[in-house]
Amino acid sequence: MNRRQILIFASGIVACVVVAWALVAVIKERRPTRTSPGGAVLITAAADIGGPFTLTDHTGKTVSDKDFRGRHLLIYFGYTFCPDVCPTELQTVAQAMEILGDKGKGVVPVFITVDPARDTVAVVKDYVAAFHPRMVGLTGSAEQVKAAAKEYKVYSRKAPGTKEGAEDYLVDHTSLLYLVGGDGKVKALFKGGTRPETLAKELARLTG
């Protein structure tokens, strides 16, 4: 295998560990959880996940969590150079929104980068447009992104073996979908690999 293939393979292994780490953080909060028939891990009571953030959207406007009050957010943390997991999950989100149709108008799909060094406003704008017309892309300074990720207990780091100053690299990160209620509090988590039909069904139930 070449270096990039090795990095992708290693990233896949770490991604599994990252998901497990995130779920352990949830369990430590001793909150009720359940697994839906489609395999989506859901938190059905508030947990100590989520919180305030100030970032820049894909139009260049500074926004905060307060700008979304009254609407549900379906948030995914990832990065635009991600070769597989991120586009797969965002496609799932897009398909779920299409399935919901008018019932999903109160849900805002949101992509937050964990790689602000490369994910500029222009890059993020083109990226989210490829998935859904209502998807909001958010980036910001390294400090702002780190603060947002910390609120949602999102883990991210450059893949092991990345050389200092490299511009072509992978990022290991938590791969979960966060459903945030109109009050700004996380209502549910969906693990990676949730089917679009299952996601749509659960969104309808939780946001209706």
C-alpha positions in Angstrom: 0.0 0.0 0.0 1.1 3.6 -0.6 1.3 6.2 2.1 -2.2 7.6 1.5 -3.7 4.1 1.5 -2.0 3.4 4.8 -3.3 6.7 6.3 -6.8 5.9 5.1 -6.7 2.4 6.7 -5.3 3.8 9.9 -7.9 6.5 9.9 -10.7 3.9 9.6 -9.4 2.1 12.7 -9.1 5.2 14.7 -12.6 6.3 13.6 -14.1 3.2 15.3 -12.2 4.1 18.5 -13.4 7.7 18.2 -17.1 6.7 18.0 -16.6 4.4 21.0 -15.0 7.2 22.9 -17.8 9.6 22.2 -20.4 7.1 23.3 -18.5 6.4 26.5 -18.6 10.1 27.2 -22.4 9.9 26.9 -22.8 6.9 29.0 -20.8 8.5 31.8 -23.5 11.1 32.0 -25.8 8.3 33.0 -28.5 9.3 30.6 -31.2 7.0 29.1 -30.1 5.6 25.7 -31.6 3.1 23.3 -30.8 1.6 19.9 -33.4 1.9 17.2 -34.1 -1.0 14.9 -32.1 0.6 12.2 -29.0 0.8 14.3 -29.1 4.5 15.3 -28.0 5.1 18.9 -30.2 7.7 20.4 -30.1 9.8 23.5 -33.7 10.4 24.5 -32.9 12.7 27.4 -30.7 15.7 27.7 -27.0 15.0 28.3 -24.0 17.3 28.9 -23.3 17.6 25.2 -23.7 20.7 23.0 -23.5 24.3 23.9 -22.8 27.8 22.5 -20.6 28.5 19.5 -19.7 31.4 17.3 -18.6 30.5 13.8 -18.7 31.8 10.2 -21.2 30.4 7.8 -20.7 29.5 4.1 -21.8 33.0 3.0 -19.2 34.7 5.2 -21.6 35.8 7.9 -20.7 35.4 11.6 -23.4 33.3 13.3 -23.9 31.8 16.7 -26.0 29.0 18.2 -28.6 31.7 19.2 -29.3 32.5 15.5 -30.8 29.0 15.1 -33.2 29.2 18.1 -36.7 27.9 17.3 -35.4 25.4 14.7 -33.9 22.0 15.0 -30.3 21.5 13.9 -28.9 18.2 12.5 -25.2 18.8 13.0 -22.2 16.8 11.6 -18.6 17.6 12.3 -16.2 16.6 9.5 -13.9 18.1 6.8 -14.2 18.7 3.1 -11.1 16.8 2.2 -12.5 13.6 3.9 -12.3 10.8 1.3 -15.2 8.6 2.5 -17.0 8.9 5.8 -17.9 12.6 5.7 -19.5 12.6 2.2 -21.3 9.3 3.0 -22.8 10.7 6.2 -23.8 14.0 4.5 -25.4 12.2 1.7 -27.4 10.3 4.2 -28.5 13.6 5.7 -29.5 14.9 2.3 -31.5 11.8 1.5 -33.2 11.9 4.9 -34.2 15.5 4.2 -35.6 14.6 0.8 -37.6 11.8 2.4 -39.0 14.1 5.0 -40.0 16.7 2.4 -42.1 19.5 3.9 -42.0 17.8 7.3 -38.3 18.6 7.4 -38.6 22.3 6.9 -38.0 22.9 10.6 -34.7 21.0 10.5 -31.5 22.7 9.4 -28.7 20.4 8.2 -25.4 21.8 9.4 -21.8 20.9 8.6 -19.1 22.1 10.9 -15.5 21.6 9.8 -12.8 20.3 12.1 -10.2 21.4 9.6 -10.5 25.2 9.4 -6.9 25.5 8.0 -8.1 24.2 4.7 -11.8 24.6 4.9 -12.2 28.3 4.1 -15.6 29.9 3.6 -15.3 29.5 -0.2 -14.4 25.8 0.1 -17.2 25.1 2.6 -19.7 26.9 0.4 -19.0 24.7 -2.6 -18.9 21.6 -0.4 -22.3 21.9 1.2 -23.9 23.0 -2.0 -23.1 19.6 -3.4 -25.3 17.9 -0.8 -28.4 19.9 0.0 -29.6 23.4 -0.9 -30.5 24.1 2.7 -27.3 22.7 4.3 -25.4 25.3 6.3 -21.6 25.1 6.3 -19.7 26.5 9.3 -16.0 27.3 9.7 -14.0 29.8 11.7 -10.7 30.3 13.4 -8.9 27.3 14.9 -9.9 28.6 18.3 -13.5 29.0 17.4 -13.7 25.5 15.8 -11.9 23.9 18.8 -14.4 25.6 21.2 -17.4 24.3 19.2 -16.0 20.8 19.0 -15.3 20.8 22.8 -18.9 21.7 23.5 -20.1 18.7 21.5 -17.3 16.4 22.8 -16.0 16.0 19.3 -12.5 14.4 19.0 -10.3 15.3 16.0 -6.6 15.2 15.1 -4.4 14.8 12.1 -3.9 11.2 11.2 -0.8 9.5 12.7 2.2 9.9 10.5 1.3 13.3 9.1 4.4 15.3 8.4 4.8 18.8 9.9 3.6 21.4 7.4 2.0 18.8 5.1 -1.0 20.1 3.1 -2.3 16.7 2.1 -3.4 14.9 5.2 -6.3 13.0 6.7 -8.1 14.0 10.0 -9.4 11.4 12.5 -12.6 12.7 14.0 -15.9 11.7 15.7 -18.5 10.7 13.2 -21.9 11.2 14.8 -25.0 13.2 13.9 -26.3 15.6 16.6 -30.0 16.6 16.7 -30.3 19.9 18.5 -33.7 21.2 19.6 -35.1 24.6 19.1 -33.9 25.4 22.7 -30.3 24.8 21.8 -30.1 21.5 23.7 -29.0 18.2 22.1 -32.0 15.8 21.9 -30.4 12.8 20.2 -27.3 11.3 18.7 -27.2 9.1 15.6 -24.2 7.0 15.0 -22.5 6.7 11.6 -24.0 4.3 9.2 -27.6 5.1 10.1 -29.8 4.4 7.1 -31.5 7.5 5.5 -35.0 5.9 6.0 -34.3 5.3 9.7 -32.9 8.8 10.1 -35.9 10.4 8.5 -38.3 8.3 10.6 -36.6 9.3 13.8 -36.3 13.0 12.8 -40.0 13.1 12.1 -40.7 11.5 15.5 -38.4 13.7 17.5 -39.2 17.0 15.7 -42.9 16.6 15.1 
